[in-house]
């Protein structure tokens, strides 16, 4: 018998001060049996930090040619492609041809991703954003989040503050291009 996904109900008060985005989100991401809680939390925070009208979780793990999070136009064009972890460079090459904006959210793979991108065939590599979140923040969140959780997420000045169960957790957020632009 195949295992089924577990649906989480996450109510998030989002204040992305850096972008001027303030929203009340009612999310129900499904966690695939092979997905770690850390991965689910990272893609949920990616959703928050990239929030815009039309953003959605894709089928992700179930459909390998889709990102974890995306924004699409009514005609199906992808306007934002968001991957999690350490996607292959050829996947990012394809994504940057399909999507107007491409981002990767990771906790520790930024240097490895950047080394792999050097000399690789990568369309608009200097426009692919690599967001690095503090892994300790995700680990602390893992201990606090259950299937029905309310969170407050505040992003300001390169810091992420997440309040859950009366505890405020914090960690750094950095954003860098995958490939440094040529001078």
MOGI-V222475 format. One line per field, one symbol per residue. ss: DSSP state (A for helix, B for strand, O for the rest). phi: phi as a letter, one per 20 degrees, with the letter a starting at -180 (. if undefined). psi: psi as a letter, one per 20 degrees, with the letter a starting at -180 (. if undefined). A space follows every 10 residues. Layout:
# MOGI-V222475
ss: ???
phi: ???
psi: ???
This chain:
# MOGI-V222475
ss: OOOOOBBOBB BBBBBBOOOO BBBBBBBOOB BOOOOOAAAA AAAAAAAAAO OOOOBBBOOA AAOOOOOOBB BBOOOOOBBB BBBBOOOOAA AAAAAAAABB BBBBBBOOOA AAAAAAAOOO OOOOAAABBB BBBOAAAAAA AAOOOOOBBB BBBBBBOOBB BBBBOOBBBB BBBBBBBOOO OOO
phi: .ffdfdeddd dcedcefgdm dcbddcdcfe dfgeeffgfg ffffffgffd gagnfbfefl fecfedffcb ccfgenfedb dcdcncffff ffffffeedf ccccdbdbef ffgfffffme fbflgfdfed eddfffffff fgfdecfccd cddcdblmcd dcdblmdddb afccccffdf fff
psi: pqqrqppqoo opopnnhhik poqopnqmqp oqhipqhggg hghghgggij prpiqqpaid hhoijqrhqr pqrhjipphp porqcmqqhh ghgggihhqh ppqpprhjjg ggghghhpiq ooplhiippo ppqohhghgh hhihpainqp qpppopljqp ppppkjppqq rqpqpqqgpp qp.
